[in-house]
Amino acid sequence: MVEEGVRVVGIMSLFKRWLGAAPQPAAPVAPAVPVPPRPLDAIPVVVRAEIIDQRHRLCGYRFHAVARQHGTPLAENAMMAALQEARVPEFAAQRLALIPLSLDAVTFGRHLPLLAPHTLFLLDRRHSELPVEQLAGRMAALRDSGAQLALRGVSLAPEEAPLLALCDMVLLYLNDHSLPAFQALIKQLRQRYPALKLCVDGLESWNEQRMCLSWGCDYFMGPFLTTRDEADSSAKVDQSRMTSIELLNLLRTEAQLPALLDVVKRDPGMTYQLLQWANAPANGLGTQVTSLQQAFLVLGRNQLYRALTVSMFRLGAGSHQERDESLLEVALTRARFLETCSHLPAAQRDELFLVGMLSLFDVLLGVPMAQLVGSMQLSPEVREVLLENRGPYGPYLMLALLFERDKVERALELAGRMGLDVDRLTQAGPAAFLWAQEALHSTAAAN
């Protein structure tokens, strides 16, 4: 069996160098101001759900925050404060942020700190007993404040028309209707309100997503993004990705430079990519790197290993490119969370980052995980978690998946059994998300 392989040392310094992040000067230390500690049950957990558009781009998220303790309601002003602390308005300056909102929040202006160009406030018609006229008045006031509106619980009843006329989006749940009724609802909404955006939640598979897409829906939510697509059952891994896997194996087994060069020379696309990485401004070179040998020396094994793992999501061609970029965003967020959620030794945190990235390779490439793991040189611990969800890394991956699926109570129960610091976890999630956003921006500029 191969040794545990190449351990990525100095994770952030090396990876941030590849991402192009310049070192920041130390900020002046301000005098400490005593802050009364919040009760543990009152500390919120920020939760996200991906929103996919018609091109399979991860165009935004639904954000909300929940109380840590099961059964303890989280006041709306506390949720708004948590989303501000998580920098959701900053995110919504660039991409879609769907945020649930009560009608009382409109009255008291609680939503105002979260206003941004791409914020949509989600109102739930089912939770309002106000007459249509009063509800329409609240919605109009929300629009007058500069907000965009989404509505759940819509009806095609004639008296509800003023509400739909004020909406930018409606949120529909596939399981709330029979398929014929759901298709008819979408058709009528399209005919009567052609400018209205339709978002469908609760989609479990790519087949369901394609069905709703064919009916004219605009946005899609649910766990389908990170599931294998049945349409890819006969997919083959393209040559550039095969080259990347071969290079990853060589790097983990400490192969010598001539062996690495022989592999890269067989793939012109990989040759070009390596030279691009080596000449990235973040490397601070005064002269142009023009040979593969120079490129390997500049990049180094650790930096190259991470770069190759990320690039696996961007090497495909054709109709899956937008989907692959969406998967990369999920994978980077998951990997960073796994890397930072514990106080494990650095070598184990490095492998947890790798687990987060590799955990979506079967979805990315459309081939069974057993086939992928069989073709890669991985440590026994990484193989065990990827193939069987077991071993020392199994609970960590399960923890990440529970948070991603909004199963916060179960996630925190698991964290308690693992002996993890719950306060650290509530900070690790939003921090991993922000880190992934910055990484995506930097790597996109470098490619």
SULVENDA-V372633 format. One record per residue. N is the residue number from 1. RES is the residue in one small letter. SS is DSSP state (H for helix, E for strand, L for the rest). BURIAL is # if it has 24 or more other C-alpha atoms within 12 Angstrom, else .. Layout:
((N/RES/SS/BURIAL) (N/RES/SS/BURIAL))
This chain:
((1/m/L/.) (2/v/L/.) (3/e/L/.) (4/e/L/.) (5/g/L/#) (6/v/L/#) (7/r/L/#) (8/v/L/#) (9/v/L/.) (10/g/L/.) (11/i/H/#) (12/m/H/#) (13/s/H/.) (14/l/H/#) (15/f/H/#) (16/k/H/#) (17/r/H/#) (18/w/H/#) (19/l/H/#) (20/g/L/#) (21/a/L/#) (22/a/L/.) (23/p/L/.) (24/q/L/.) (25/p/L/.) (26/a/L/.) (27/a/L/.) (28/p/L/.) (29/v/L/.) (30/a/L/.) (31/p/L/.) (32/a/L/.) (33/v/L/.) (34/p/L/.) (35/v/L/.) (36/p/L/.) (37/p/L/.) (38/r/L/.) (39/p/L/.) (40/l/H/.) (41/d/H/.) (42/a/H/#) (43/i/L/#) (44/p/E/#) (45/v/E/#) (46/v/E/#) (47/v/E/#) (48/r/E/#) (49/a/E/#) (50/e/E/#) (51/i/E/#) (52/i/E/#) (53/d/E/#) (54/q/L/#) (55/r/L/.) (56/h/L/#) (57/r/L/#) (58/l/E/#) (59/c/E/#) (60/g/E/#) (61/y/E/#) (62/r/E/#) (63/f/E/#) (64/h/E/#) (65/a/E/#) (66/v/E/#) (67/a/E/#) (68/r/L/#) (69/q/L/.) (70/h/L/.) (71/g/L/.) (72/t/L/.) (73/p/L/.) (74/l/L/#) (75/a/L/.) (76/e/H/#) (77/n/H/#) (78/a/H/#) (79/m/H/#) (80/m/H/#) (81/a/H/#) (82/a/H/#) (83/l/H/#) (84/q/H/#) (85/e/H/#) (86/a/L/#) (87/r/L/#) (88/v/H/#) (89/p/H/#) (90/e/H/.) (91/f/H/#) (92/a/H/#) (93/a/L/.) (94/q/L/.) (95/r/L/#) (96/l/E/#) (97/a/E/#) (98/l/E/#) (99/i/E/#) (100/p/E/#) (101/l/L/#) (102/s/L/#) (103/l/H/#) (104/d/H/.) (105/a/H/#) (106/v/H/#) (107/t/H/.) (108/f/H/.) (109/g/L/#) (110/r/L/#) (111/h/L/#) (112/l/H/#) (113/p/H/#) (114/l/H/#) (115/l/L/#) (116/a/L/#) (117/p/L/.) (118/h/L/#) (119/t/E/#) (120/l/E/#) (121/f/E/#) (122/l/E/#) (123/l/E/#) (124/d/E/#) (125/r/H/#) (126/r/H/.) (127/h/H/.) (128/s/L/.) (129/e/L/.) (130/l/L/.) (131/p/L/.) (132/v/H/#) (133/e/H/.) (134/q/H/.) (135/l/H/#) (136/a/H/#) (137/g/H/.) (138/r/H/#) (139/m/H/#) (140/a/H/#) (141/a/H/#) (142/l/H/#) (143/r/H/#) (144/d/H/.) (145/s/L/.) (146/g/L/.) (147/a/L/#) (148/q/E/#) (149/l/E/#) (150/a/E/#) (151/l/E/#) (152/r/E/#) (153/g/L/#) (154/v/L/#) (155/s/L/#) (156/l/L/#) (157/a/L/.) (158/p/H/.) (159/e/H/.) (160/e/H/.) (161/a/H/.) (162/p/H/#) (163/l/H/#) (164/l/H/#) (165/a/H/#) (166/l/L/#) (167/c/L/#) (168/d/L/#) (169/m/E/#) (170/v/E/#) (171/l/E/#) (172/l/E/#) (173/y/E/#) (174/l/H/#) (175/n/H/.) (176/d/H/.) (177/h/L/.) (178/s/L/.) (179/l/H/.) (180/p/H/.) (181/a/H/.) (182/f/H/#) (183/q/H/#) (184/a/H/.) (185/l/H/#) (186/i/H/#) (187/k/H/.) (188/q/H/.) (189/l/H/#) (190/r/H/.) (191/q/H/.) (192/r/H/.) (193/y/L/#) (194/p/L/.) (195/a/L/.) (196/l/L/#) (197/k/E/#) (198/l/E/#) (199/c/E/#) (200/v/E/#) (201/d/E/#) (202/g/L/#) (203/l/L/#) (204/e/L/#) (205/s/L/#) (206/w/H/#) (207/n/H/.) (208/e/H/#) (209/q/H/#) (210/r/H/#) (211/m/H/.) (212/c/H/#) (213/l/H/#) (214/s/H/.) (215/w/L/#) (216/g/L/#) (217/c/L/#) (218/d/L/#) (219/y/E/#) (220/f/E/#) (221/m/L/#) (222/g/L/#) (223/p/H/#) (224/f/H/#) (225/l/H/#) (226/t/H/#) (227/t/L/#) (228/r/L/#) (229/d/L/#) (230/e/H/.) (231/a/H/.) (232/d/H/.) (233/s/L/.) (234/s/L/.) (235/a/L/.) (236/k/L/.) (237/v/L/#) (238/d/L/.) (239/q/H/.) (240/s/H/#) (241/r/H/#) (242/m/H/#) (243/t/H/#) (244/s/H/#) (245/i/H/#) (246/e/H/#) (247/l/H/#) (248/l/H/#) (249/n/H/#) (250/l/H/#) (251/l/H/#) (252/r/H/#) (253/t/L/#) (254/e/L/#) (255/a/L/.) (256/q/L/.) (257/l/H/.) (258/p/H/.) (259/a/H/.) (260/l/H/#) (261/l/H/#) (262/d/H/.) (263/v/H/#) (264/v/H/#) (265/k/H/.) (266/r/L/.) (267/d/L/.) (268/p/H/.) (269/g/H/.) (270/m/H/#) (271/t/H/#) (272/y/H/.) (273/q/H/#) (274/l/H/#) (275/l/H/#) (276/q/H/#) (277/w/H/#) (278/a/H/#) (279/n/L/#) (280/a/L/#) (281/p/H/#) (282/a/H/#) (283/n/H/#) (284/g/L/.) (285/l/L/.) (286/g/L/.) (287/t/L/.) (288/q/L/.) (289/v/L/#) (290/t/L/.) (291/s/L/.) (292/l/H/#) (293/q/H/#) (294/q/H/.) (295/a/H/#) (296/f/H/#) (297/l/H/#) (298/v/H/#) (299/l/H/#) (300/g/H/#) (301/r/H/#) (302/n/H/#) (303/q/H/#) (304/l/H/#) (305/y/H/#) (306/r/H/#) (307/a/H/#) (308/l/H/#) (309/t/H/#) (310/v/H/#) (311/s/H/#) (312/m/L/#) (313/f/L/#) (314/r/L/#) (315/l/L/#) (316/g/L/#) (317/a/L/.) (318/g/H/.) (319/s/H/.) (320/h/H/#) (321/q/H/.) (322/e/H/#) (323/r/H/#) (324/d/H/#) (325/e/H/#) (326/s/H/#) (327/l/H/#) (328/l/H/#) (329/e/H/#) (330/v/H/#) (331/a/H/#) (332/l/H/#) (333/t/H/#) (334/r/H/#) (335/a/H/#) (336/r/H/#) (337/f/H/#) (338/l/H/#) (339/e/H/#) (340/t/H/#) (341/c/L/#) (342/s/L/#) (343/h/L/.) (344/l/L/.) (345/p/L/.) (346/a/H/.) (347/a/H/.) (348/q/H/#) (349/r/H/#) (350/d/H/#) (351/e/H/#) (352/l/H/#) (353/f/H/#) (354/l/H/#) (355/v/H/#) (356/g/H/#) (357/m/H/#) (358/l/H/#) (359/s/L/#) (360/l/L/#) (361/f/H/#) (362/d/H/#) (363/v/H/#) (364/l/H/#) (365/l/H/#) (366/g/L/#) (367/v/L/#) (368/p/L/#) (369/m/H/#) (370/a/H/.) (371/q/H/.) (372/l/H/#) (373/v/H/#) (374/g/H/.) (375/s/L/.) (376/m/L/#) (377/q/L/#) (378/l/L/#) (379/s/L/#) (380/p/H/#) (381/e/H/#) (382/v/H/#) (383/r/H/#) (384/e/H/#) (385/v/H/#) (386/l/H/#) (387/l/H/#) (388/e/H/.) (389/n/L/.) (390/r/L/.) (391/g/L/.) (392/p/L/#) (393/y/L/#) (394/g/H/#) (395/p/H/#) (396/y/H/#) (397/l/H/#) (398/m/H/#) (399/l/H/#) (400/a/H/#) (401/l/H/#) (402/l/H/#) (403/f/H/#) (404/e/H/#) (405/r/L/#) (406/d/L/#) (407/k/L/#) (408/v/H/#) (409/e/H/#) (410/r/H/.) (411/a/H/#) (412/l/H/#) (413/e/H/.) (414/l/H/#) (415/a/H/#) (416/g/H/.) (417/r/H/.) (418/m/H/.) (419/g/L/.) (420/l/L/#) (421/d/L/.) (422/v/H/#) (423/d/H/#) (424/r/H/.) (425/l/H/#) (426/t/H/#) (427/q/H/#) (428/a/H/#) (429/g/H/#) (430/p/H/#) (431/a/H/#) (432/a/H/#) (433/f/H/#) (434/l/H/#) (435/w/H/#) (436/a/H/#) (437/q/H/#) (438/e/H/.) (439/a/H/#) (440/l/H/#) (441/h/H/.) (442/s/H/#) (443/t/H/#) (444/a/H/.) (445/a/H/.) (446/a/H/#) (447/n/L/#))
